[in-house]
C-alpha cells in the first residue's frame, strides 16, 4: 500500500565561489576603512567577488558548479531531479528565472524550476518548500540552491554595505525517505514582516522605479541598509526561531549538535549564541573567508562541514536565518 506521506532528507551538498579574493586591505584602498575596523565589527577578513566578464562566475554558473558537486555526492544525475528551487536576490536576469538558466545548464530535462526571493532567507524557504512537495508525494528528488552575485548590487562607495557582502553559491539534493526515517528534515518555521522593509531594500530596479541614468548615478539601484536597527531585530528573531524549532520537536538546545546561522555578521552570530546559551565552537561560521553571501551562506557552510567531517550521520542540525523583507526562518533536521 502506498503511504500517504513521506519525509525528506539531504543526501548531497555542494558549493562554489569566484576566484578573486577581496581583502579588507584591498577595500581600504578605495573607501575610508581598515582591516582592524572591519574585523572587529563584522568578523570578515575577505570575500569573493565575481568577474562578470567571465560567464563561469555569473550567478547561475556558481549555482551550476555547486549543484554538480551536490549531485555527485548524492549519486544522482540531472535526469533524477523533479524540481529546482533557486534562492537568490541577485538573479542573472529577471526573465527568465535563474532557476531556468540552471535547469538548462544542467540538462535537468524533467525538472520544473522556480526562483525564490526571500533575500538571505531564500535557501531555507526553498528547502522548506522542497520538503513539503516531497512529504506530500508530488516529487521524489529536488535540487535547492542559494546563490548570489551581490557585488552587482553593491554601492562600493558605501562603507556600511560594501564591507559586508560577497559572491558564492551553495546547493543541496533533497530526496524522499520513509516518514519514520530518523535521518530527515524534522520541521521548518517561516515568517515575513513587510512592515520592516525599510531596514534593508533596493529602491530602484523594479516597476515602482525603473533604472534611468539619473537613478543609477545616485546608486538608487544598489542595496541600502540600516545596520543598527537590523542588528537588534536579527538577534531577537534568530534566537526566537531557533527556540521555536527546538520546542516544536520536543528537544532542548543541548540536543543540537551544530547550528548553522545566516552569516550576516559575526557579532550577530555571537550574540545569538549567548542568548541561547549555545557554545560558539558548535556554530558553523564561514563569514570570515566569504563575507555575507546572502542565500548562499547556509548551504556553503553546510557543505564545508559535511566535507571536512565535522557533520556526522545522526547529528542534529539547526538552520537559522533572517533577511530583507524582513524574512525569518528556522529548520531542524537530523543528518
C-alpha positions in Angstrom: 0.0 0.0 0.0 1.4 3.4 -1.0 2.0 5.6 2.1 0.1 8.9 2.3 3.0 10.9 3.5 6.8 10.7 3.3 9.8 12.5 4.8 12.7 14.1 3.1 16.5 14.3 3.7 19.5 16.0 2.3 21.8 13.5 0.5 24.3 15.8 -1.2 25.8 19.2 -0.7 28.0 21.4 -2.9 29.4 24.9 -3.0 31.2 27.2 -5.4 32.9 30.6 -5.2 34.6 33.1 -7.6 38.4 33.1 -7.7 39.0 36.7 -6.8 39.6 37.4 -3.1 38.9 41.0 -2.0 40.6 41.6 1.4 39.9 44.3 3.9 43.1 45.9 3.0 42.0 46.0 -0.7 38.8 47.8 0.4 40.9 50.3 2.4 42.4 51.5 -0.9 39.0 52.8 -2.1 37.0 53.7 1.0 37.8 55.1 4.4 38.2 51.9 6.5 40.9 49.5 7.6 41.3 45.8 8.3 41.0 46.1 12.1 37.9 48.2 11.9 36.1 45.7 9.7 37.3 42.6 11.6 36.1 44.0 14.9 32.7 45.0 13.7 31.9 42.1 11.3 34.4 39.2 11.7 35.1 39.4 8.0 38.7 39.2 6.7 38.0 38.7 3.0 35.2 38.0 0.5 35.0 36.6 -3.0 33.9 38.8 -5.9 32.8 37.6 -9.4 34.3 38.8 -12.6 31.1 39.2 -14.6 33.1 39.3 -17.9 33.6 35.6 -17.2 30.5 33.6 -17.9 31.8 31.0 -15.4 31.3 33.4 -12.5 27.8 34.5 -13.1 25.0 33.6 -10.7 23.7 30.5 -12.5 27.3 29.4 -13.2 28.1 29.3 -9.5 24.8 27.5 -8.9 25.7 25.1 -11.6 29.0 24.2 -10.1 27.5 23.8 -6.6 24.7 21.7 -8.0 27.1 19.4 -9.9 29.0 18.8 -6.7 25.8 18.1 -4.7 24.6 15.7 -7.3 27.9 13.8 -7.3 27.8 13.4 -3.6 24.2 12.2 -3.7 24.9 9.8 -6.5 22.3 11.4 -8.7 22.1 12.7 -12.3 20.3 15.8 -13.6 17.7 13.5 -15.0 16.8 12.5 -11.4 15.7 16.0 -10.5 12.0 16.7 -10.3 12.1 20.3 -9.2 14.7 23.1 -8.7 14.1 25.8 -6.0 16.6 28.6 -6.6 17.1 31.2 -3.9 18.6 34.5 -5.0 18.1 38.2 -4.8 20.8 38.9 -7.5 19.5 36.9 -10.5 21.2 36.5 -13.8 18.1 38.0 -15.4 14.6 38.9 -14.2 13.2 36.9 -17.1 13.8 34.1 -17.5 14.4 32.9 -13.9 17.9 31.9 -12.8 16.4 28.6 -12.0 15.6 28.0 -15.6 19.1 29.1 -16.6 20.4 26.4 -14.2 18.0 23.8 -15.5 19.2 24.4 -19.0 22.9 24.2 -18.0 22.4 21.0 -16.0 20.3 19.4 -18.6 17.7 18.6 -16.0 15.0 18.0 -18.6 12.1 16.8 -16.5 12.6 19.3 -13.6 10.3 22.3 -13.2 12.3 25.3 -11.9 11.4 28.4 -9.9 13.3 31.4 -8.3 12.6 32.3 -4.7 13.5 35.8 -3.3 13.3 35.9 0.4 16.8 37.6 0.4 19.1 36.0 2.9 16.4 33.6 4.0 15.8 32.2 0.5 17.7 28.9 0.8 15.8 27.9 4.0 12.5 29.0 2.4 13.3 26.9 -0.7 14.4 23.9 1.4 11.1 24.1 3.4 9.1 24.1 0.1 11.1 21.2 -1.3 10.4 19.3 1.9 6.6 19.9 1.6 6.5 18.8 -2.0 8.3 15.6 -1.1 6.3 14.9 2.0 3.1 15.0 0.1 4.4 12.7 -2.7 4.3 15.2 -5.5 8.1 14.9 -6.2 10.8 12.5 -5.2 14.0 14.5 -5.7 14.7 18.2 -5.5 17.6 20.5 -6.0 17.7 23.5 -3.7 20.2 26.3 -4.4 21.2 29.5 -2.7 23.4 31.6 -5.0 24.3 35.3 -5.2 26.4 37.8 -7.1 25.8 40.6 -4.6 28.8 42.5 -6.0 26.5 43.6 -8.8 24.1 45.4 -6.5 26.6 46.9 -4.0 27.4 50.6 -3.8 31.1 50.3 -3.5 31.4 53.8 -2.0 29.0 53.0 0.9 31.1 51.7 3.8 28.1 50.3 5.6 27.4 47.7 2.9 30.4 47.3 0.7 32.5 45.7 3.5 29.9 43.0 4.2 29.0 41.2 1.1 30.5 38.6 -1.2 29.5 36.2 -4.0 29.0 32.5 -3.9 26.7 29.6 -4.4 25.6 26.5 -2.5 23.3 23.6 -3.3 21.7 20.5 -1.8 20.0 17.5 -3.2 16.8 16.6 -1.2 15.3 13.1 -1.6 12.3 11.2 -0.4 12.8 8.9 2.6 10.3 6.9 4.7 8.2 9.0 7.0 9.6 7.2 10.1 13.2 7.6 9.0 15.4 9.0 11.8 17.6 10.9 9.3 15.2 13.5 7.9 14.1 17.2 7.9 12.1 17.4 11.2 10.3 20.8 10.8 10.6 24.3 9.3 9.3 27.6 10.7 8.9 30.6 8.4 7.7 34.2 8.8 7.8 37.6 7.0 7.2 41.1 8.2 6.8 43.6 5.3 6.3 46.5 7.7 10.1 46.4 8.3 11.0 46.7 4.6 12.9 50.0 5.1 15.6 48.3 7.2 17.1 46.7 4.0 16.0 47.4 0.5 16.9 48.4 -3.1 14.9 51.5 -4.1 15.0 51.2 -7.9 15.1 48.5 -10.4 11.5 47.2 -10.3 8.3 48.6 -11.8 8.0 51.1 -8.9 11.1 53.0 -10.1 12.8 51.8 -13.3 16.5 52.5 -13.6 17.5 55.6 -15.6 20.9 57.1 -16.0 20.0 59.6 -13.3 18.8 56.9 -10.9 21.9 54.8 -11.5 24.1 57.9 -10.9 22.5 58.2 -7.4 23.1 54.5 -6.7 19.4 54.0 -6.0 19.6 50.6 -7.7 22.0 49.4 -5.0 21.5 48.0 -1.5 20.5 50.3 1.3 20.7 49.2 4.9 20.0 50.4 8.4 22.6 48.4 10.2 21.9 49.2 13.9 18.2 48.5 13.6 18.8 45.3 11.7 21.3 44.1 14.4 18.6 44.3 17.1 15.9 42.6 15.0 18.3 39.9 13.8 19.5 38.8 17.2 16.0 38.5 18.6 14.5 36.9 15.6 17.3 34.3 15.2 17.0 33.4 18.9 13.2 33.2 18.8 13.1 31.0 15.7 15.8 28.7 17.0 13.7 28.1 20.1 10.5 27.6 18.1 12.1 24.9 16.0 13.6 23.1 19.0 10.5 23.2 21.1 8.3 22.1 18.2 10.3 18.8 18.2 10.3 18.3 22.0 14.1 19.0 22.2 16.4 21.2 24.1 19.2 23.5 22.8 21.7 20.9 24.2 20.3 18.3 21.7 21.5 20.4 18.8 25.0 19.3 17.5 25.5 22.1 15.1 23.8 25.5 14.5 24.2 27.0 11.0 23.0 30.6 11.2 22.8 33.1 8.4 26.3 34.6 8.1 25.4 38.3 8.3 27.8 39.5 10.9 29.9 37.6 13.4 28.8 39.9 16.2 25.1 38.9 15.5 26.0 35.2 15.5 27.9 35.5 18.8 25.0 37.5 20.4 22.5 34.8 19.3 24.7 32.0 20.7 24.9 33.9 24.1 21.2 34.4 24.1 20.6 30.7 23.5 23.4 29.6 25.8 24.9 27.7 22.9 28.7 27.2 22.6 30.3 29.0 19.7 32.5 26.0 19.0 29.4 24.3 17.7 28.3 27.1 15.5 29.4 26.8 11.9 31.0 30.0 10.6 32.4 30.9 7.2 31.8 34.7 7.2 35.5 35.4 7.9 36.5 34.0 4.5 33.5 34.7 2.3 31.6 37.6 3.9 27.8 37.7 3.8 26.7 35.7 0.7 23.0 36.1 1.5 21.1 33.0 0.4 24.4 31.1 -0.1 25.6 31.4 3.5 23.8 28.3 5.0 24.4 25.8 2.1 28.0 26.8 1.7 28.7 26.5 5.5 26.9 23.1 5.5 28.8 21.8 2.5 32.1 22.8 4.1 31.3 21.0 7.4 30.0 17.9 5.7 33.1 17.5 3.5 35.6 18.1 6.3 33.8 15.6 8.6 32.5 17.8 11.3 28.9 16.8 10.5 28.3 13.1 11.0 25.3 10.8 10.5 22.8 11.3 13.3 23.8 14.8 14.1 21.0 17.3 14.7 21.4 20.5 12.7 19.6 23.8 13.2 19.4 26.3 10.3 18.5 29.8 11.4 18.1 32.8 9.1 16.8 36.3 8.5 16.8 38.5 5.5 15.4 41.6 3.8 11.7 41.8 3.7 12.0 41.2 6.5 12.0 37.4 6.4 12.8 34.9 9.1 13.1 31.2 9.3 14.5 28.1 11.0 14.7 24.5 10.0 15.7 21.5 12.1 17.0 18.2 10.6 18.8 15.1 11.6 21.7 14.3 9.4 
